[in-house]
Amino acid sequence: MPSLSVVIPTHRRPQILKLCLRCLEAQTIADELEVIVVSDGPDPETATLFKEPTPYALRPITYLEIPKSQQGVARNFGVKHAHAPFVLFIGDDILLERDACEKHLAAHARIRKEQPPLAPTGGKGTGERGLDAAAILGFVTWDPVVEITPVMRWLEKSGWQFGYPQIRKYAHRLLPTKIQENYTYTSNISIPTEIARRFRFREDITLYGWEDIEWGDRLKKAGIPLLYEPEAKALHHHHITLEQSLTRMETLGASLVHMGSLSPLFRRKLTWHRRLALHLRSFAPTIGGRHRRALLRGMRKARK
């Protein structure tokens, strides 16, 4: 039996996916991995990567295709085919460092052995099965091979893409329950497979964004804590220009309005005083101001 099932949703990016798979075959525990790739929509070019005999030094890779849906649906479908006790969610543009999978499993083992030292800062977070049911968040930063633009540096430092600077002080510890859902990034997160099957990603979300936060909110409500393990490192092999980032922010604005109709968590984010604060801060002549204006544009379009 494998020790860790790695679930990778992908959509028509075979060349980047190849880099992701090469990093997996270089893992220190590569022989313990089960790799499950789920193509979100059929793609002949991606499918050719898995024609026998495959060139990867891994256990036979499970390649699955679903009708075009969204990442949450693809993750759920991948979990259905997982055989390991733990599942690791990554993106197809995530390049794991050689010992990242080993670090994820070590963190899960540590949780089972060292419950008292791993008590969260604020809240009990003991989970339905105790602390062995925790999720493990790994660290992600930009791949220096791609040209790192000023907006990419801002996204990383400000927390608008990944908020790792904000949780640095919780390294190797459980995050406070009051904030943990904001950091359930599915670019590099592992969880017991049993829990992943019970807490599926919503499949009624049609727009990009927020599905991992909504998933994390349900984990929190069930008492499943989140531990930050910065030694489980990965690189995000993705280049973003300012215009691409602003377009993404408009999509997130529209998605936020949609999520507000589905979840109390997001309805709270859309209260009038929060929208007013966002509007006032959008006038700042900064990169943050531009992103807030883009978010508001997306929200207005979604309401029309």
Long-range contacts (C-beta under 8 A, 24 or more apart in sequence): 1-83, 1-84, 2-32, 2-33, 2-34, 2-59, 2-83, 2-84, 3-29, 3-32, 3-33, 3-84, 3-85, 3-86, 3-105, 4-29, 4-32, 4-33, 4-34, 4-84, 4-86, 4-87, 4-88, 4-101, 4-104, 4-105, 4-190, 5-33, 5-34, 5-35, 5-36, 5-78, 5-79, 5-82, 5-83, 5-84, 5-86, 5-87, 5-88, 5-193, 6-33, 6-34, 6-35, 6-36, 6-87, 6-88, 6-90, 6-101, 7-36, 7-38, 7-75, 7-78, 7-79, 7-82, 7-87, 7-88, 7-89, 7-90, 8-35, 8-36, 8-37, 8-38, 8-78, 8-90, 8-91, 8-92, 9-38, 9-40, 9-71, 9-74, 9-75, 9-78, 9-91, 9-92, 10-37, 10-38, 10-39, 10-40, 10-46, 10-74, 10-92, 11-39, 11-40, 11-41, 11-43, 11-68, 11-92, 12-41, 12-43, 12-45, 12-46, 13-46, 13-92, 13-93, 14-43, 14-45, 14-46, 14-48, 14-49, 16-92, 16-93, 16-237, 17-46, 17-49, 17-92, 18-49, 19-93, 19-95, 19-237, 20-90, 20-91, 20-92, 20-93, 20-94, 20-95, 20-96, 20-237, 21-49, 21-56, 21-58, 21-61, 22-56, 23-95, 23-96, 23-97, 23-98, 24-56, 24-58, 24-96, 24-101, 25-56, 25-57, 25-58, 26-98, 27-96, 27-98, 27-99, 27-100, 27-101, 27-102, 28-98, 28-99, 28-101, 28-102, 29-101, 29-102, 29-105, 30-57, 30-58, 31-59, 32-101, 33-58, 33-59, 33-101, 34-59, 34-62, 34-82, 34-83, 34-84, 35-59, 35-61, 35-62, 36-61, 36-62, 36-64, 36-78, 36-81, 36-82, 37-61, 37-62, 37-63, 37-64, 37-78, 37-92, 38-64, 38-65, 38-66, 38-74, 38-75, 38-77, 38-78, 39-63, 39-64, 39-65, 39-66, 39-74, 40-66, 40-68, 40-69, 40-70, 40-71, 40-73, 40-74, 41-65, 41-66, 41-67, 41-68, 41-69, 42-67, 69-203, 70-203, 70-205, 70-206, 70-208, 70-211, 71-186, 71-201, 71-211, 72-200, 72-201, 72-202, 72-203, 72-205, 72-211, 72-215, 73-201, 73-203, 75-186, 75-201, 76-200, 76-201, 76-203, 79-193, 79-196, 79-197, 79-200, 80-197, 82-193, 82-196, 84-193, 85-192, 85-193, 85-194, 86-190, 86-191, 86-192, 86-193, 87-190, 87-191, 87-192, 87-193, 87-196, 88-188, 88-189, 88-190, 89-186, 89-187, 89-188, 89-189, 89-190, 89-191, 90-186, 90-187, 90-188, 90-234, 91-186, 91-187, 91-236, 93-236, 93-237, 93-238, 94-140, 94-187, 94-188, 94-234, 94-235, 94-236, 94-237, 95-143, 95-234, 95-235, 95-236, 95-237, 96-188, 96-233, 96-234, 97-233, 97-234, 97-235, 99-231, 100-138, 100-188, 100-232, 100-233, 100-234, 101-232, 103-138, 103-229, 103-231, 103-232, 103-233, 104-136, 104-138, 104-190, 104-229, 104-232, 105-190, 107-136, 107-190, 107-227, 107-229, 107-232, 108-132, 108-134, 108-136, 108-190, 108-192, 111-227, 118-173, 118-174, 118-227, 119-174, 120-173, 120-174, 120-175, 120-176, 120-177, 120-225, 121-170, 121-173, 121-174, 121-175, 121-176, 122-176, 122-177, 122-178, 123-176, 123-177, 123-178, 124-177, 124-223, 125-174, 125-177, 125-180, 125-220, 125-223, 125-224, 125-225, 126-223, 126-225, 127-222, 127-223, 127-224, 127-225, 128-222, 128-223, 128-224, 131-225, 132-192, 133-192, 133-195, 133-224, 134-174, 134-191, 134-224, 134-225, 134-226, 134-227, 135-184, 135-189, 135-190, 135-191, 135-195, 135-219, 135-224, 135-225, 135-226, 135-227, 136-189, 136-190, 136-191, 136-226, 136-227, 136-229, 136-232, 137-175, 137-183, 137-184, 137-185, 137-188, 137-189, 137-226, 137-227, 137-228, 137-229, 138-188, 138-189, 138-190, 138-229, 138-230, 138-232, 138-233, 138-234, 139-164, 139-188, 139-228, 139-229, 139-230, 139-231, 139-232, 139-233, 139-234, 140-164, 140-185, 140-187, 140-188, 140-233, 140-234, 140-235, 140-236, 141-233, 141-234, 141-235, 141-236, 142-235, 142-236, 142-238, 143-235, 143-236, 143-237, 143-238, 144-235, 145-235, 145-237, 146-237, 146-238, 146-239, 147-239, 149-239, 149-240, 149-241, 149-242, 150-242, 150-287, 151-240, 151-241, 151-242, 151-245, 151-287, 152-239, 152-240, 154-287, 154-288, 155-240, 155-245, 158-288, 160-288, 160-291, 162-187, 162-236, 164-230, 167-228, 168-230, 170-228, 171-228, 171-229, 171-230, 172-227, 172-228, 172-229, 172-230, 172-231, 173-227, 173-228, 174-225, 174-226, 174-227, 174-228, 175-225, 175-226, 175-227, 175-228, 177-220, 177-225, 180-216, 180-219, 180-220, 180-225, 180-226, 181-213, 181-216, 181-217, 181-219, 181-220, 181-265, 182-213, 182-216, 183-216, 183-226, 183-228, 184-212, 184-213, 184-215, 184-216, 184-219, 184-226, 185-212, 186-212, 186-215, 187-234, 187-236, 188-232, 188-234, 190-232, 191-219, 191-224, 195-219, 195-224, 199-224, 202-262, 204-262, 205-255, 205-258, 205-259, 205-262, 206-258, 207-251, 207-254, 207-255, 207-258, 208-248, 208-251, 208-252, 208-255, 209-251, 209-252, 209-255, 209-256, 210-252, 210-255, 210-256, 210-259, 210-266, 213-265, 214-259, 214-262, 214-263, 214-265, 214-266, 217-263, 217-265, 242-287, 242-290, 245-291, 246-290, 246-291, 246-294, 247-294, 249-291, 249-294, 249-295, 249-298, 250-294, 250-295, 250-297, 250-298, 250-301, 251-298, 252-295, 252-298, 253-294, 253-295, 253-296, 253-297, 253-298, 253-299, 253-300, 253-301, 253-302, 254-298, 254-299, 254-301, 254-302, 255-298, 255-302, 256-295, 256-298, 256-299, 256-302, 257-298, 257-299, 257-302, 257-303, 258-302, 270-299, 275-299
